[in-house]
Amino acid sequence: MKKAVLNKNLCDRSPFCPASRSCKFGAIKRKVRGFFDVEIEIDKEKCTGCGGCTRYCPQGAIEIVEE
């Protein structure tokens, strides 16, 4: 089964993350601690591996992999 994986080294941790807003399944979560202190996580249970988020990540930090 395919799932989205986040490369935290490429992610800019933006509070305006377009990939998290693009996920129809709510699999990408933003934990905001401060204005630019944000943690982005992908919920493997909710992710369907559709790849929509990869098109919206401006840093290319999300890829779809076979698990």
Contacts in CASP RR format, 6 or more apart in sequence:
PFRMAT RR
TARGET T0000
AUTHOR 0000-0000-0000
METHOD contacts of the structure
MODEL  1
MKKAVLNKNLCDRSPFCPASRSCKFGAIKRKVRGFFDVEIEIDKEKCTGC
GGCTRYCPQGAIEIVEE
1 49 0 8 1.000
1 66 0 8 1.000
1 67 0 8 1.000
2 49 0 8 1.000
2 64 0 8 1.000
2 65 0 8 1.000
2 66 0 8 1.000
2 67 0 8 1.000
3 42 0 8 1.000
3 44 0 8 1.000
3 47 0 8 1.000
3 49 0 8 1.000
3 64 0 8 1.000
3 65 0 8 1.000
3 67 0 8 1.000
4 27 0 8 1.000
4 28 0 8 1.000
4 42 0 8 1.000
4 47 0 8 1.000
4 49 0 8 1.000
4 51 0 8 1.000
4 53 0 8 1.000
4 54 0 8 1.000
4 62 0 8 1.000
4 63 0 8 1.000
4 64 0 8 1.000
5 42 0 8 1.000
5 62 0 8 1.000
5 63 0 8 1.000
5 64 0 8 1.000
5 65 0 8 1.000
6 40 0 8 1.000
6 41 0 8 1.000
6 42 0 8 1.000
6 61 0 8 1.000
6 62 0 8 1.000
7 60 0 8 1.000
7 61 0 8 1.000
7 62 0 8 1.000
7 63 0 8 1.000
8 40 0 8 1.000
8 61 0 8 1.000
9 61 0 8 1.000
10 59 0 8 1.000
10 60 0 8 1.000
10 61 0 8 1.000
11 40 0 8 1.000
11 57 0 8 1.000
11 59 0 8 1.000
11 61 0 8 1.000
12 58 0 8 1.000
12 59 0 8 1.000
12 61 0 8 1.000
13 36 0 8 1.000
13 37 0 8 1.000
13 38 0 8 1.000
13 39 0 8 1.000
13 40 0 8 1.000
14 36 0 8 1.000
14 38 0 8 1.000
15 30 0 8 1.000
15 32 0 8 1.000
15 34 0 8 1.000
15 35 0 8 1.000
15 36 0 8 1.000
15 38 0 8 1.000
17 28 0 8 1.000
17 30 0 8 1.000
17 38 0 8 1.000
17 40 0 8 1.000
18 56 0 8 1.000
18 57 0 8 1.000
18 58 0 8 1.000
19 28 0 8 1.000
19 40 0 8 1.000
19 53 0 8 1.000
19 54 0 8 1.000
19 56 0 8 1.000
19 57 0 8 1.000
19 62 0 8 1.000
20 26 0 8 1.000
20 28 0 8 1.000
20 29 0 8 1.000
20 30 0 8 1.000
20 40 0 8 1.000
20 53 0 8 1.000
21 56 0 8 1.000
22 52 0 8 1.000
22 53 0 8 1.000
22 55 0 8 1.000
22 56 0 8 1.000
23 52 0 8 1.000
23 53 0 8 1.000
24 50 0 8 1.000
25 46 0 8 1.000
25 47 0 8 1.000
25 48 0 8 1.000
25 50 0 8 1.000
26 43 0 8 1.000
26 46 0 8 1.000
27 42 0 8 1.000
27 43 0 8 1.000
27 44 0 8 1.000
27 46 0 8 1.000
27 47 0 8 1.000
27 48 0 8 1.000
27 53 0 8 1.000
28 40 0 8 1.000
28 41 0 8 1.000
28 42 0 8 1.000
28 43 0 8 1.000
28 53 0 8 1.000
29 40 0 8 1.000
29 41 0 8 1.000
29 42 0 8 1.000
29 43 0 8 1.000
30 38 0 8 1.000
30 39 0 8 1.000
30 40 0 8 1.000
31 38 0 8 1.000
31 39 0 8 1.000
31 40 0 8 1.000
31 41 0 8 1.000
32 38 0 8 1.000
33 39 0 8 1.000
42 62 0 8 1.000
49 64 0 8 1.000
51 64 0 8 1.000
53 62 0 8 1.000
54 60 0 8 1.000
54 62 0 8 1.000
54 63 0 8 1.000
54 64 0 8 1.000
END
